Amino acid sequence: MSIPVWKAATGQSIGGAMSDPGGDLVPITPDNANDLPFPARAIRLPANGTAGTLRITTSAGNVRDTYIAAGEMLTVAVTRVHLTGTAATPLEALV
């Protein structure tokens, strides 16, 4: 069964389903006020990155605080990566 990916705040479809592969991997600039240019299917911290805290807004509209290790991919649909509360760097979005 395919679960569609959507942005709760607007009802905007991200496209495809979470089980579909991403079309690109793009750098993330954390921002407290603005959503990502494209909602992410997952957040990746490269193996050579600095592990740390991560504050995100999920596609369901919830703000969550978590930790991401170097080389880890967090498979959750994300619309915003907050500057405040995020120490991990450099982050990439699977879109």
C-alpha positions, -999 to 999 in steps of 0.1 A, spaced: 0 0 0 13 34 -10 9 63 15 8 97 -1 32 124 11 14 157 19 20 190 38 -7 193 65 -7 231 68 -18 235 31 -29 201 21 -3 204 -7 9 171 -21 46 166 -21 42 141 -49 46 104 -51 46 83 -19 70 78 10 79 44 -5 90 60 -38 127 69 -42 136 105 -40 145 125 -71 173 145 -56 195 152 -26 198 189 -18 216 210 9 195 224 38 199 258 53 181 257 87 157 286 91 133 295 119 108 314 97 107 297 64 98 262 51 122 243 29 118 252 -8 107 216 -14 93 193 14 118 165 22 110 128 23 140 124 46 169 143 62 205 130 58 236 139 77 267 128 56 292 105 73 317 134 74 292 157 91 289 168 127 263 149 147 239 168 169 205 180 177 179 186 150 146 206 153 122 199 125 86 206 115 70 174 101 46 173 72 19 167 99 27 202 113 44 190 145 77 205 158 100 177 169 134 177 186 157 148 179 193 138 175 210 128 142 243 109 140 268 113 112 259 90 83 223 87 95 192 93 74 161 102 93 131 90 72 103 114 81 86 139 58 98 174 68 87 208 58 111 229 79 145 225 96 147 252 124 180 271 130 173 273 167 177 238 181 197 224 152 234 218 158 240 190 133 257 201 100 257 199 70 222 185 64 207 173 32 171 168 21 159 138 1 133 153 -22 
